[in-house]
Amino acid sequence: MQNNITNKADSDSGGACCTKRFCEITQAELPLSCPPINERVWDGHPRVYLPIEETETGKFVCPYCGTEYVLKNFVPQK
């Protein structure tokens, strides 16, 4: 499983922990946690589970690091 993560920080950040990022995820990657365990910054802040599938938009922003997650092919729950 591979996340499509784009770092929005300056290119000279050196991959610094908890820089604002954008990540598209799939249904197969749920439940969503931040930071993802397979990322270099896995120890950047306490792991939190984000209920992205329960939102009206299929988007969720981590309250710790500001990473914006977007669920691909999102269909709102009725």
N, C-alpha and C positions, 0 to 999 in steps of 0.2 A: 504494500500500500504506500503510495507516494503522494504527499501533499504538494499542491502547486502554490508555493509561497513566494511572494515578491516582497523584498525589503524596500520600504519607502524612505528609509534613511539615506543620508549621503553615502556615496560609494566608498568613502574613506572611513566608514564606521568600523570596518574590520569585523563585521558580523557581531557587533556588540549585543549583549543580552538586552532583551525587552525594548528593542527599537520598534517603532510602529510598522506593522506589516499588513499585507493583504493575503488572504488564503481562501482558495476555492476548495470545497470538500464535496464528497459524494455521499450518498446514503450508506454505502459500505463502510465509511469511516466513522459512523455514529456508534456510540455516543461520542460527542465532541468534547475534548479536553484541551485546555491551554495551560502551559505550553505542551505541544505534542511530544510524547516520549522519544520519538525518533529524531527530534531536532537537536542541534548542538546546544541550544539555549534551554534545554529541558529543566535546568535547575534555576532559572531566572526568577521565578516567583512560585508561590504555592500552586499546585495543580488545582484547577477549578473545572467543573463540568458545566458546559454552556448549553442550555436547552434550545438550540437553534431550530430544531424541528417543531417547536411549539410556538414560534413567532409567526406574525402575519406576513412577514417579508422574506423569510429565509436568510436573514442576516443577523449577526450578533457581534458585538464588540467586547473584547475581554476587558473587564474592569481594572485589571492590573497593568497590562502593557499596551492596551489600545489596539491590539491586532484585530483587524476586521475579517470576520469569517463570512463566507457566502456559500450557501448550500446549492449546488448545481441541480438543475431540473426540479426546483422546489415547487411543490403543490401544497397550498395552504390547507390546514385541517378544517373540516366543516363543523 
